[in-house]
Amino acid sequence: MKLQKIAGIMFIIFMVVAMLILAKSIILPLILAIILWFLIKEIREFMDKSHWIKTKVTKWIKTIVATVFLILVLGLITSLLIQNANNLSNALPKYTMNLDKISQNIEASFGFNITEKINDYSGKIDLQSFIRLFLDSISELFSNAFMILLYLLFILMEESIFSKKLKAIYSEPQDFEKMNGLLYKIDYSLGKYISIKTLLSLTTAVLSYFALLILQIDFAIFWAFCIFILNYIPSIGSLVATLFPALMALIQYGGTDFMPFIYVLILVGFIQLLVGNFLEPKLMGNSLNISSLVVILSLSVWGVIWGVVGMVLSVPITVMMIIVFSNFESTKKIAILLSEKGVINTKKLNHE
């Protein structure tokens, strides 16, 4: 009997993973639209801090203002990113030559041909193809813009009547309160994570941009955007976000001057340390309640399923799983395993 149960669970997991991979083009835009919806809600709540706006301006007007503002900001960022990405792509032959110079300098100084050794293990180095592959991964976030906006429109339309539908589904007050409380906890936890993480990633990106600008590193806006996106990836994101512009500094100067490389490592690394080790714990606290091992595992799993975007979404998805699992007796043990200290929050949140 136990063997049949294990086989059934494995089959369900296999089918879910297969569905996530096959339906990627449908599910990913929906998830990104939900993230935008969370950001719109946070902008609305920020607007409500003004007593006049809270009492005089209707919710739908605030929603329109927040949506237009968010779309304009994303449009501006996309325009700057495309321009910088095209300039970077056009400048790749120059950087390829500089990379060859660095390899020659290393060989002349140490008698070690680094390019040849890497080629022995991984094949011929093609910097242009590698960077274009990376640009394609970043552009995936914008490739389904129409679908994302369409999903967002319907989510905003559904928002006002969803509570009525929930009451119709759960006619018993006790059942309605339980489900409404569960949805509120998901809403509260994910909303807090997405808004704070976005603010921290933006702060890191802006500070890094000025640091790269002062150090005269090429395509500072592009690297700042990469830092912004990579900071959503837990653990390894900040490390990669520091290495990319540092390597750019090294290639830019053709290995003749190592100081820009060191300066970028120090300055951008210090910004990452400041935000990640001091600001983030104070603002985020321990509210996410996720085991570090689970973070790494979820990062790997969602990275395999959905690539870079999956890595970015790995923590919000895991947070939602913990909250949902903790509210059902049959899955509470799984929530405890996924949690940081084996303690799950069962307190009711005020959701008036």
WOLINRA-V301389 format. One record per helix or strand of 2 or more residues. SS is the DSSP state (h for helix, s for strand). FROM is the first residue (numbers start at 1). LEN is the number of residues. If there is no record, write none. Layout:
ss;from;len
SS;FROM;LEN
SS;FROM;LEN
This chain:
ss;from;len
h;2;21
h;24;24
h;51;6
h;59;32
h;92;19
h;114;9
h;127;13
h;145;15
h;162;8
h;173;42
h;220;11
h;236;17
h;259;26
h;292;35
h;332;7
